[in-house]
Amino acid sequence: MKPSQVAAQEPALALLRELVKTYQAFYAYDDAHIRQLGLTMPQFDVIATLGNTPGMMMSQLAEKTLVTKGTLTGIVDRLEQKGLVRREVPPDNRRSFIVLLTPAGQQLFDEIFPTHIAYLKERLQPLSEAEMTALQSSLHRLRQLF
């Protein structure tokens, strides 16, 4: 058998392929609902991360979201144009700023976040709490390998 044929039968390849297919299926399901709410997934991620907080420094927001720092500025700009977030310069550090939800952004978060969690929970309903914990643990372990 050629090395490429051996590599194609590698169990790790099957695992990674299933992981990617799972992510793609989740993304399609998640994205469809978020777009119905009038947002993109990165915009929703920022709003969901800022919800129930007094705001965050841009660096904190970049760490807590699934968005790269380079992309985050544009997302915050667009959310600011929609009137959902604002930037404030903290008095103790004039070189940075805090991003926080506006009253309209907080109202949107209060309306859509519970709805979206319920939408996702519908799909996860067949899993027991033990299965969810085991899957979370396995995914965490896999992420640590990278």
C-alpha positions as CSV (number, residue, x, y, z in Angstrom):
1,M,0.0,0.0,0.0
2,K,1.2,3.5,-0.8
3,P,2.0,5.9,2.0
4,S,-0.9,8.1,0.9
5,Q,-3.3,5.1,1.1
6,V,-2.1,4.3,4.6
7,A,-2.5,8.0,5.6
8,A,-6.0,8.0,4.3
9,Q,-7.0,5.2,6.6
10,E,-5.5,6.9,9.7
11,P,-8.1,6.9,12.6
12,A,-7.1,10.5,13.5
13,L,-8.3,11.6,10.0
14,A,-11.7,10.1,10.6
15,L,-11.9,11.9,14.0
16,L,-10.9,15.2,12.5
17,R,-13.3,14.8,9.6
18,E,-16.2,14.1,12.0
19,L,-15.2,17.1,14.1
20,V,-15.3,19.4,11.1
21,K,-18.6,18.0,9.9
22,T,-20.1,18.5,13.4
23,Y,-18.8,22.1,13.5
24,Q,-20.2,22.8,10.0
25,A,-23.6,21.4,11.0
26,F,-23.7,23.4,14.2
27,Y,-22.6,26.6,12.3
28,A,-25.3,26.2,9.7
29,Y,-28.0,25.7,12.4
30,D,-26.7,28.5,14.6
31,D,-26.1,31.0,11.8
32,A,-29.6,30.6,10.3
33,H,-31.2,31.6,13.6
34,I,-28.8,34.4,14.3
35,R,-29.4,35.9,10.8
36,Q,-33.2,35.8,11.5
37,L,-32.4,38.0,14.5
38,G,-30.8,40.6,12.2
39,L,-27.2,39.9,13.2
40,T,-24.1,38.1,12.0
41,M,-22.6,35.4,14.2
42,P,-19.6,37.6,15.2
43,Q,-22.0,40.4,16.1
44,F,-24.1,38.1,18.2
45,D,-21.0,36.8,19.9
46,V,-20.0,40.3,20.9
47,I,-23.4,41.2,22.2
48,A,-23.7,37.9,24.1
49,T,-20.3,38.4,25.6
50,L,-21.1,42.0,26.7
51,G,-24.5,41.1,28.1
52,N,-24.8,41.1,31.8
53,T,-21.4,42.9,32.2
54,P,-20.5,46.5,32.8
55,G,-18.5,46.5,29.6
56,M,-15.0,45.3,28.7
57,M,-11.8,46.6,27.5
58,M,-11.3,45.7,23.8
59,S,-8.5,43.2,24.7
60,Q,-10.8,41.4,27.2
61,L,-13.5,41.3,24.6
62,A,-11.1,39.8,22.0
63,E,-10.1,37.1,24.5
64,K,-13.7,36.1,25.5
65,T,-15.2,36.1,22.0
66,L,-14.6,33.8,19.1
67,V,-13.5,36.7,17.1
68,T,-9.9,37.7,16.1
69,K,-8.6,41.0,17.3
70,G,-8.2,42.3,13.8
71,T,-11.9,41.5,13.0
72,L,-13.2,42.8,16.3
73,T,-12.7,46.5,15.5
74,G,-14.9,46.3,12.4
75,I,-17.6,44.3,14.3
76,V,-17.7,46.9,17.1
77,D,-17.8,49.7,14.5
78,R,-20.9,48.1,12.8
79,L,-22.6,47.5,16.2
80,E,-21.9,51.1,17.2
81,Q,-23.5,52.3,13.9
82,K,-26.5,50.2,14.7
83,G,-26.7,51.9,18.1
84,L,-26.1,48.6,20.0
85,V,-22.7,49.3,21.6
86,R,-20.7,52.4,22.5
87,R,-17.0,53.0,23.4
88,E,-16.0,54.8,26.6
89,V,-12.6,56.1,27.5
90,P,-11.9,55.1,31.2
91,P,-10.7,58.1,33.2
92,D,-7.7,56.1,34.6
93,N,-6.4,55.0,31.2
94,R,-6.9,57.4,28.3
95,R,-5.0,55.2,25.9
96,S,-7.7,52.5,25.7
97,F,-11.5,52.2,25.8
98,I,-14.3,50.1,27.2
99,V,-17.0,48.6,24.9
100,L,-20.4,48.4,26.5
101,L,-24.0,47.7,25.4
102,T,-26.2,50.8,24.9
103,P,-29.7,50.6,26.4
104,A,-30.9,49.4,22.9
105,G,-28.1,46.8,22.9
106,Q,-29.0,45.6,26.4
107,Q,-32.7,45.3,25.4
108,L,-31.7,43.3,22.3
109,F,-29.5,41.0,24.4
110,D,-32.3,40.5,27.0
111,E,-34.7,39.6,24.2
112,I,-32.6,37.4,21.9
113,F,-30.1,35.6,24.2
114,P,-32.6,33.5,26.1
115,T,-34.4,32.8,22.8
116,H,-31.2,31.7,21.1
117,I,-30.2,29.5,24.1
118,A,-33.6,27.8,24.0
119,Y,-33.2,27.3,20.2
120,L,-29.8,25.5,20.7
121,K,-31.1,23.6,23.7
122,E,-33.8,22.1,21.5
123,R,-31.2,20.2,19.5
124,L,-29.3,19.1,22.6
125,Q,-32.4,17.8,24.3
126,P,-31.7,14.1,23.4
127,L,-28.4,14.3,25.3
128,S,-28.3,13.5,29.0
129,E,-26.5,15.8,31.4
130,A,-23.8,13.1,31.8
131,E,-23.4,12.8,28.0
132,M,-23.1,16.6,27.7
133,T,-20.4,16.7,30.4
134,A,-18.5,13.8,28.8
135,L,-18.6,15.5,25.4
136,Q,-17.5,18.8,26.9
137,S,-14.6,17.1,28.6
138,S,-13.6,15.2,25.5
139,L,-13.7,18.4,23.4
140,H,-11.7,20.3,26.0
141,R,-9.1,17.5,26.0
142,L,-8.9,17.5,22.2
143,R,-8.5,21.3,22.2
144,Q,-5.6,21.1,24.7
145,L,-3.7,18.9,22.2
146,F,-3.5,21.8,19.8
